[in-house]
């Protein structure tokens, strides 16, 4: 993986990447597991060309015209695959999933302006994070300049459930009293008990938090807390988005057709946001299987990027 990749990921946070076709409503009774729970099992893809945040100039416009959708797609193609002098580029188009585009203007559905309701302090932190990233583009000073994704650790939460440009696949498995989600990107695994057990002690903190689930009718509701502050990261694209230790995340999964799960999440953290915010990201059935994401924290790319930066600095002197 290359730091050059982050240049387009930064911009994608603002101009877009695709919401699957809108979830079908009025679906018939969902399929059931042998023990009677709604059956969410299978392989699902959540890729989307819709940006997490709505461009500020659109105000509270929820949808785009057909012409605007095409313009957004063209901007994205030029950003990712346009030829630029002196730039060797990143992965070519073969590796990317463009997703099922539609006329939604943002994944965020609340607040109405489709924007992250950042506090002034969080916005300043974001700008500082962006500054560190751009400095790292010229050569990272240490591994701490690199994201948790670069280091093959995690995309944090809710980042792990936000679509990426590739590997945007999730396998859901169920057993009596448990649901498990295997995310292809960075091979994150989430195991969610449904039996009402107590949460761990306050000091037990995890990259993906500690989840507890229950059924609200045919909707699986998952509430996750106990995140580690180490997972806080923002400013390198929508797909790497960790809120940090104060996050309370509420997710809802409802199967609305044979091929669609209506998925949404709500973020609460008054240390970072002025109000809760919600994103809606339908998941569409695929054949599968998931493939190995062959990346680990000891990846030699990190050491080589740091070594190359030191060589470049030495030659510059």
Secondary structure by P-SEA (a helix, b strand, c coil): cccccaaaaaaaacccccccccccccccccccccccccccccbbbbcccccccccccccccccccaaaaaaaaaaaaaaccccccccccccccccccccccccccccccccccccccccaaaaaaaaaaaaaaaaaccccccccccccccccccccccccccccccccbbbbbbcccbbbbbbcccbbbbbbbccccccccccccccccbbbbbbcccbbbbbbccccccccccccccccccccccbbbbbbbbbccccccbbbbbbbbcccccbbbbbbbbbbbccccccccccccccaaaaaaaaaaaaaaaaac
